[in-house]
Amino acid sequence: MGAPAIAETSEASAAAPRAAIAELRTGVVTAHRAALAAQVALQRALWTRAVGTPLPSNSVGVRATDSIAVRGQQRAADSAVVPAGEGTSFALHGVPGGAADDARISTAVLGGHQARAFGAAVESPANREVSAGETSAELPDTGIAAPRAGAQRAVAGPGAAVPGHRGTAPVGVTAPVGDRASRASVAAREGAFKPLARTTRTELDRAALEALTAGAIAEVFGPGYRRDGVEVAARLAAGEPLVLDAIEAIELYGGTGDGRVVARYDGAPDAAARQAAEVFALFTGMHLCLSGSASTAATVPLRPPSSPAPPVGQGYSTGSVVAGRVAAHHTLELVVSALDLVPRPHVTGTASFSAGEPDLSVEVTVTEAPGAGVGPGQAVPSLLLNEFHMTHLARGDQAIAMGPEFAEYTGVRATRLPTGGLLLVDRVREFDGARGTLDHAAYTTEYDSPADSWYYADTANESMPHFVYMETSLQAALLMGYYAGPTLTQPGTTLSLRNLGGTATVLRQVDLRDRTIEQSSRLLSTTILPGSSLQTFDYTLSVDGAPFYTGETMFGYFGDEALANQTGLDAGRPAPSWLAENPAAEVRTIDVAARRADPHAPLCARRTLALIDQVDVVDGGGKHGAGYLHSMRPIDPADWFFDRHFHLDPVIPGSLGVESVIHAVQEWLLDAGHAASMADPVFRIPADIPFSWRYRGQFLPTDGTVELEAHVKALHRGPHGVTAVVDGSLWKPGLRIYEVTDLAVELVDRRA
């Protein structure tokens, strides 16, 4: 396999005068702003012609799939690290994938410790950690908003002291050990419920349960279960005797992937089932959504009492075994089948009993106090919006999420946040603006990034993949731009939100596992056009008050006519790829799908982030003569992201288009042998290299294919590795719609 011809420079020789770099960056930004101005002009002209044209509504629903097939292979088998919830078993680290090699565990006794599937680690001498599972179109020349100082709500080390919260760590809780990268032995599947608080405590004795009946939730589970402004009124077993004696296991991703509780009880089975479900609701922090909330529970038999009892010991403990006989106490297993925050926080599951009582369906619902409001600023007085509102904005009642003015957008195609694992903003802490003020506003939002998040398991990056940097910052911006009310100026018009482009820079390397990201954003301007609107923003992401990512962007709200008449980046003119214009170029192919099929293949994007299957390479090709990459991927209408982005308005996230270009570059760097001499190679997003993107179209479920190309501009060698810088484009059939400039990928030796 031939090595690509590359324009190589050492870090020293590549160093250019600061003035020249500044001039280059200014040119890129100027060109980007000019392109945005052209888009505004295009939209003005388009809607001048379209005034008076009826705008049909369109509701599109695309089914979700729990497993994504790639050329007949299951992506869940791509790695030995299996996302929790992908069935009823999980693979231990170091165990090869595949049906014959998976470590399948239900309730086994290993070395005197009970190993429970999904989310509860096996304790051994080698592992003492319990793992859970615009007035103008131009972007104004403004500075980046200064980060707001203040305590961060960290999610690291549940049960330990959390900055910004007062409280005592619960008795018996051991703080996680080791670096963040090694904490999550089981990753959450994409779309798994994200708890509002986390704890390492997965067993409760009678004293802890009695404390929960008194509302001492933070004292039992840890200070993360206490939030400013939240009145804790929830009580375990409110209005009935406590029949639970102990919780033997609480597993966040147990059972079939949504959770599992094993409990001992002495009393009525239906009361025990209700109380086990109430414990799980408290364990996930559902009471934090609504200040002063309480829970209600109900059970329904699933089989008559005369039905045969299940064999003892199937899937749950029945106490200690002595001479082949089972101790007399009663045990139940609750397998959670659904948990959600819409329309109200709730947990649903099935309870099975060791003594042969009928299985019960049980549901616990968390509701606000009588007469209490649940809208913006009402659910929790200290926050404008929280996780409850985010979920409603994504796929629920927009009147709850944004206020009564937005009621008309519920149940129809409208602006929304993504859903499931693509929902990457949690809370709005501060908003310096007002509904109807569209020319300026400043706001601070937060996003918690747990170490077991699906994207950490699926990325080839050392830490957070680039698309999450993009998505979490852009979602924070669009959220409050929408809250300001640009669509309210055009009642009765169906508008879809689309990102048009931006520029962003990584400021420093930071491991974001188990960290709370603070997003400081500013709405700079809004332009209202007939049937559409444009908004510009700048933003800064910080951890513990220190910025690590900054950028500016533009969003557009477009009606059906505008979306149907998009002409791409080239005003509707043909824009063939470089490879199509150079059919005689010598091409070699990197088989990405084959490499990914090897569960031991290093530095490989997997499962939900398996975005490309092969890369065609022209060594020494491309616009810069330094290398050319090309890839084509079929679009499956059942692809997971259509159900996530957006509800009733499915399109491929633009950030995943950028991510696919990154994957092509990563595979090329590995294929070229740049990692061969590295002891511990890792991919990173390099700092201080601004990159820009432009979107002028959308990938729909029916578009057939995504085609991409990348032109290598340079490969910079440093003392610890290499950095590739590329320009790229993406096409839907017949139309170039995405463009990225100065996108950089770094491959370094972590031990160098």
N, C-alpha and C positions, 0 to 999 in steps of 0.2 A: 504494500500500500504506500503510494508516494506521499512524501511530506509536502504540505502546501507551501507555496512560495509566499513569504511574508516580508513586509517591510518592517524590520526589527530595529528597535532602538533601546539602548540602556536607559535607565531612569536619569542618569546624569546627562547623557547626550540628548535626551528628549526634552530636557528642561528648556522651555521657551521663556522669553521675557514676559513678565507679568502684564505689561501693557499690551502685548500681542494677544495673549490669552483673553484679556478683558475685551479687546476689540472683536475677537472672534465670537465670544459669547454674546456681545451686544448685537452682532450681525445676525446670529441665530434667533435671538429673541425678537429682533425687529422683523425678520422674515416671518416668524410665527405670528406676530401681531398683524402683519399685513394680510396674512392668509385668513385670519379671523375676521378682519375687516371685509375681505372679499365675500366671506360666508354671509355676513350681515347684509351686504348689498344684494347677494343672490336671494336671500329670504325676503327682502323688501320687494324685489321685482316679482318673485314668485307669488307672493300674497297680494300684490297689486292686481295681478291677473285673476287671482282666485277669490276675491271678495264677492260675497253673495252666493258662493257655491255651497250647497248643503254638505255638512260633514257627517258621514255615517259613523255610527258607533261600531266598535269591534271588540268583542270579548273572545279571547283565545285561551283555551286551557290545554296544557300539555301534561300528559301523565308523568309521574315521577317513577324512577326506577331505583331500586336499592343496590343493584349490581350492574355495572356497565361492561358490556362485552366489547372486546377489541379483537377483531379477527378470530372470533370463536374462543378467545381466552378470557378468563375472569381476571380483572385487574386486582381483585382482592387476593389473588394468589401470587401477585408479583413480588411479594416481600415476606420475610419472616416476621415482620412487625405488622400484625393484622389489626385493622381498626375494630374496636369494640362494637358489637352490634351487627357484624356481618355474619350472622348465623348463630349457632349455639355452641361454638367452641372458639378458642383462640390459640395462636401459636406463641410459644415462649421464644425469647431472644435466642438466636443461634440454632433454632430448629428449622430445617428446610421447609419450604412451602409444599403444598400438595396434600391430597387427601390422606396419603399413607404416612406422611411425616408430621402432620399437625399434632400438637400436644392437646388432646381433647380432654377437658377437665369439666366435670360437673360439680361433684362434691367428693373429693378424694382426700384421704388422710395421708400426708406426706411427712414423715419424720416427726409425727406428733402434732403437726400443724395442719389445719384444714385449708386446702387450696380451693378457692371459690372462683368460678369463671367470671371474667370481665370486671376488672376494676379492683379486686382485692389481690394484692401480691402475696406470693408464698414467702413466708418468713423462714430464713435459714441462716446459718452462720455467715454465709457470704452476702446475705441480703437482709439487712435489718430495716429496710424502708418499706412502708406501706404505700403503694402507688395507687392513685385513683385515675382507676382508669381516668345694566350699562346704559348711559346717555349717548354713548358712542360705542363702536365696535372694538376699539383698541383697549388692550389691557393697560391700565394706567401705570405710570412709573412710580410705584409706591413701594415702601419698604415692607419687610416681613413683620407681621405682628409680633411684638415682644412676648415671650412666654410668660404666663402668669405664675408667680411663685405660689407655693402652697403645698400642703401635704398631698401625697398621692395615695390612692386606694390600691395597695398592692394585693395581688392574688397569690403571691409566692408563699409557700410554707403555711398552708391552712392550719389553723390551730396555734400558730405562733403570733407574736405581737404584730399588728398591722399598722403602718404609719397612718396617722389621721384618725385612729380609733382608740378608745380607751377600753381596757378590759384585761382579764386574766386568762391566760391560756388554759384550756380545759385540762383537768387532771387526767393523767394517763395518755396524753397525746405526745407522740414523739415527733419532733420537727424533722422534715425530710433532710437527707444527707446527700452529698455529692453535688456536682454541677447541675444546672438546670437541664442541660441537654440529655442527661441520663435519667431524669426523674420519671418520665412517663413511659413505663414499660408497656402499657396498653394505650393506644391512641383512640380517641373518640372518632366514630364514623362521621362522615360529612352529614350534617343535618341532625345529629344527636342533640338532645336538649342540653342547653348550656345553663348550669346552675347559677343562681345569683350570688351564692357564697359557697365556699369549699372548706372541708375539714379532713383531717387524717383519721378522725375517730370513726370507726366502723363497727364498734361493739358498744352496747350500753347495758349497764347493770340496772338493778331495780332502783337504786338511788338516783341514777341519771334520769331514768324515766319519770320518777316522781318530781324531779326538778323541772322536767318539761311540762308537767301538769300545772306547775306554778308559773310558767312563762319564762323560765330561766334558760332561754335558747342559746344565747351567747355564752353563758357559763358552761353549758354542756358541749357545744360544738366549736366555740371559739369566737374571738372578737370580730371576725369577718361577718358574723351574723347580727351585728349591731350597726345600724346606719343612722346618721344624723337625720332627725326629722321623722323617723319611723317610730310610731308608738306600737309597742309589742303587746297585742291583746290576744294573740293566738295561744291556745292551751291544748295540750294533749289530753284526750279523754274528757273534754269539757261536758259536764252534765251526766256523766256515767262513771261507774267505778273503773279504776285502772285494772285491767286484767292481764296485761303483759308483765311477765316476770323479768325478761331480759331480751335484748336484741343480740343474736349471735353473729349476724352479718348484715351490713347495709352495703350494697354494691351499686355504684352509680350507673355502670353499664352492664349489670348482671342480667341473668335470665336470657331473654331473647334480644338484649341490647339496650333496653330502656330502663332497667333497674331491677333490683331483687332485694328482698328483705327476708331473713330467717329469724323467727322469734319463738320464744317459749311463753306459754300463757297458762293461766289457771282461771277458767271462767267460760262465759259464752263465746263460742267460736266467731259469731258475727261481730261481737264487740272487739275481739282480738284482731279480726281482719280490718275493721275500720281503724283501729288504733295503729296497726302496722303501717297502713297507708298514710295516716296522719304523720307518723314519724318520718316517712320518706318525703312527704311534702315539706316538712320543716328542714330536713336534711338538705334539700335542694334550694332552700331559701325563698320559697314562694311567698311567704308572708311579708317579705321586704318590698314587694311590688306595691302594696296598698297599706298605708299606715292605719293602724287600728283594726286590721282585718281579722276575721275569724274563719274557721272552716266548718263545713258541714259534710257528713259522710253518709253513704247509703250502701247496702249490700243486697244482692239478688242471688238466690240459689241457681247453680248451673246444672245440677242433676238432683233427682229426688233422693231422699234418705235411703231408699231401698236399693239403690244402685251399688254394685260391688265397690268396696274400698280399694284405693290404689295400694300396691305393695309397699310395705314399710321401707323407707330409705331411698325412694326414687326421687332424687333431686333435692332433698332437704334432710336435715338432721333430725333424729328423733331422740336425742339424748345419748348417754353412754351405753355401750353394749357390754353386758356381763354374761358370760357362759351362753352366748347366743340369744339372750333375752334382752328386750328393750326396757329401759327404765320407764316409770309410769307417767312422767310428766308429758304434757301435750306440746307439740311443736307445729308451727305453720310456716309455709313458704308463700310469700307474696311475689308474684312475677308481674312487674309493671308492663302494661301493654301500650300505654299512651300517657304522655304528660305534655302540657302546653300552657301558654299564658293567654290564649284566646279561646272563648270570649272572656273567661276569667281563669286565673291559675287553677289547674286541676291535675289530679293523678288518677289514672284508671288501671286496674289490674285484676288478676285472678288469685285468690287465696286457696291453697290446698292444705289439708290437715292430716297429721300423722295417725289420728285415731279413726279415720274413715268417715268423718263428717262430710256432708256435701260440699263440693267446691263452691266458692262464692265469688261473684263479680262484685268488686268494690270500687267506689269512686269517692274521692275527696275533692271538694271545691272550695277555694279560698275566695271569700267575698268581702267587699268593703263594709264598713260600719253603716248601719241604717242612716240614710240621708246624706251620706258622705259623697262628695264628687270624686270622679276618677279621671278627669281630663287633665290637660297641661297645668302643672302647678298645684293640682288638687290631690292627686294620689299620694304624693309625698311632698309636703310643703317646702322642703329644702331643695328640691330638684324641679326644674321645669318639666323634663321628660325623663322617664327611666325605661328599663327593659320591657316593661308592660306596654308602654306607648310605642316603642320601636317595633314590637311584634305586631301590634295593631296597624301601624303604618305600613308594614310589610304586606300583610294579608288579612287584616281585620277591619275594624270600624274606624274610619278616618276621623269621625267626630270625636271619638275617644282620644285618638292619637294627636290630633292637631287642633281640635276645638270644633264647636257646632257649625262654624262657617264651612267646614269641609265635609259635611254630611252627604252632599250630593255625589262625592267621589267614592263612597262605599259601594262595593259590589260591581264596579265598572272599571274599565281600563283608565288608569290615572297615574299620577306620579306616586311612586312607592319606593321604599328601601328594598334591597334584595332580601330574600328569606333564607332560612336554614343556615348552613355553614358559610354563606356569603353575606350574612348580616354582620357587619363589622363596626358597629357603633352601639354603645350601650346606654349612655346617659348624657343629658344636657345639664351641665352644672350651672352655667351662667349665660345669659342672653342680654346683651346691651343693645336693644332695639325695640321695635314695636310693630305689630301687625299693620301692614299698609305702608310702612316706611321701607322703600325699595332701593334707595340709593346708597345706604350704608347700614352696617350693623356689625357688631363683634360678639363672638360667643365662644364658649369653652365646652367641649364635649369630652367624653372618656370612652375608651374601649379596653376591656380586660382580655389579655391574650394568654389563656391557660397553656401550660406545657403539653397537655395532651390534645391540643387542637389538631384536627385532621390534617391541616396544611403543613404542620411541622413533620408529620410522619410521611407525607406524600412528596415533599419537595426534595430536590437534590442540593438545596442550599444548606449552609451551616446553620442558619437561623431562619428567620421569616422569609418566605418567597417574595419576590418583588411585587407581584400582583396584589398582595395584601397591603404593602406600603401604599400602593396606588388606591386601592379600594377603600381602605379605612379613612384615608385623608379626603377622598372625593365624596364619600358618603356623609362625612361630617359637614362638608360644605353644602352639598345639595339639600341636606336635611333642614338646615336653618334658612337657606335661600327659599325653600318651599314654604316653610313656616311663615316667612314674611308676607306671603300671599300674592305672588305674581299671577297665578292662575285665577284668583278671585276677581281680577279685573275683567275676565272674559267668561262670565257664567254661561253654562250650557255648551261650552266648547270642549271637545275631547282632546286632551293634550298628553303627549308622551314625552318623558324626560330623556335627553341624550347628552352625553358629554361630547364636546367638540374638540377639546385639545388642552394642552398645557405644557408647562415646563417644571421639572422637579429635580432636586439634588439631595443625595444622601450626604449628611454632614459628618457622620462618624459611625463606626461599627458599634453595634450594641446588640446583646442577646436579649430578645424581647419575651422569652418564655417566662410565664408567671409574672408578667409586669402589666401595669396599667398605663396605657398610652394616653397622654393628654393632647387633645387636638384644639389648637387655638386658630380660629378661622375668622376671616373678615369678608363680608359681602361688600364689594367695591362699587358695583353699579348694576342697574337693571334697565333693559330696553324692552318696551312693550311694542310688539308688532301685531298686525291683524292676524289672529289665529296662532300666534307664537310669542315667545319671550326669550330674551337672552340675559344671562347673569354672569358676572365675573367675580372671582374670589382669589384671595391668597390664603395660605395656611402654613402652620408649623406644627410638627409632631414632636413631643418631648416626653422624656421619662425622668422622674424625680427633678423636674425643673430644668433639665438640660436638653436643648433641641438636638434632634438627630435627623430630621427630614423636613424639607421646606419646598414650597412650590406655589404656582398660580395656575388657575384653570378657568375655563368657560363652559357653562351649561346652556342648553337650549331646550325650550318647551315647544314641541311641534305637533300640529294637528295631522290628520290623516293625509290631506293633500300634500303637505310638505314632505312627509315621510315617503309617500308614493312617488314623488318626483325628484328624489335625490339624484344628483349627477356625479357623485364621487369626488375624488381629489382632482380630476382632470376635466371638469366641466362636461362630462359625458363623452369625451373623446377617447378613442382606444389608447390604452397604455399597457402594452404587452410587457411581460417580465423580461429581464435581461436574458434569461435562458431561451425564451421564445425568439428573441432577436438574434441569438447566437446558437442556432441549432447544431452547428458543427463542433461546439465546445466539447472537450473530453470530460465526461461525467463519471464520477465514482459515487457509490451509494453507501451510506451508513445505515445499517438495519437496526433502528432503535427498538422496534418491537421485539426483535430477537434478543437483544441485550436485556431488555426489561423482563423478558420471560425467565431470566436467570435470577432467582431470589437473592443470590449473593453478589450480583453485579453492583459495584459501588457507584455512588454519585449519580443515581438514576431517579428521575421523576416517575412516580408510580400512581396507580389507582386513579383517583379523580384528577390528578395532574398529569396523566398520560395524554398529552396534547398533540404529540406528533408520533408517527410510526416509522418514518425514514427521513433521511436528509440526503439530497443530491448535492455533491460538492464539485466545484470546478476550481482546481488549484490554480492560483494566479489569475483567476477570473474576476468578474465584477467591475463596477465603475472605477474602482481605485486600483485594479490590478493586483490586489492583495488577497483575493479569495472570494468565492461566491457560494452561498448556501441557498437551497431551494427545497420546499416541502409542500406536499399536497395532502389534505386530510378530508375524508368524507364527513358530511354533517349528518348525524342521526337525529331525527326529531325527538327521540327519547333520551338524548344526552342530558345528563343530570342538571347542567346549569340552566337549561331552558325553564325548568320548574322553579328555579331560584331567582331568576333575573329576567323579567320581573313577573310578579303575580298578574295574570291576565294580559301580559304584554311581553312575551318571551323573545329575547334576543341574546346573542352571545356577549358576555361582558367584554368591553374593549380591553380591560386589563388582562384578560386571559389571552387575547390576541398578542399583546406585548409579551406576555409570559411565554407563549409558544415560540417567539423569535429567540428569547433567552435560552430556551431548551435546545434549539437548533445550534446555537453558538456553544453551549455547554458540551453537546455531543461532539461537535467538531474539535473542540479543544482536547477532549479525551482521545478521540480518534487520531489526532496528530501526535500523540505521545507526550504531551506536556505534563501529565501527572505521573509518568513512568518512574521518575527518579525521586518522587516525593514520598516521604514517610507517612504523612497523614494529610492527603490532599482534601481541600474543601472549596466549595464555590461560595463566593460572597458578592454582594452588591458594592462595588468600589465607591469610596467617598470622593467628593469634590469633582465629580464629572457630571455636569448638568445634562439631562437628556430631555428631548421634547417629543410630543406626540400630537398627531392630528387625526380626528375621526370625521369622515364625511359620508357616513352610511352605516348600515346595520346588517349583521348576519342573522337571518331568520331561520327557523327550523326547516323551511322548504328550500333553502338556497343551494343545497347540494354539496358544495365543497368550500373549504377554506384553503387558499393558496398563499404561501408566504415566500419571501426572499430576503436575504441579508447580504449586504456588501461590506466585506471587511475593510475598514479604513486603516487600522494599525494594530499591531500587537506589541505592547510595551512590556519589556522584561525588567523585573525588579529582583531584589535579593531574596524574596520569598516566593516568587511565582510570576505569573503573566496576567496581563489585562488586555482583553480584546475589546475594540470599539467598532461598532457597526452602524450602518443606516439600513433601514428595512421598510418593506411595504407588505400589505396583505390585500388580497383580492377576493371578492365574491365573483361568481361567474360573469365575466365581461366588464367588471367595474373595480377599479382600485379604490379602496375606501379607507385604509389605515396607512399611516406613515409614521415611522419613528426615526429620530435623528440622535446620533451620539449615544446610543444604548450600549452600556458597558457591562462586561462580565469578567469577574476576577476569579482565577484559580490559584490558590496559594497552598503552601505547606504549613499547616498549623504548628508543626514542631520545629520549623526552621528558625 
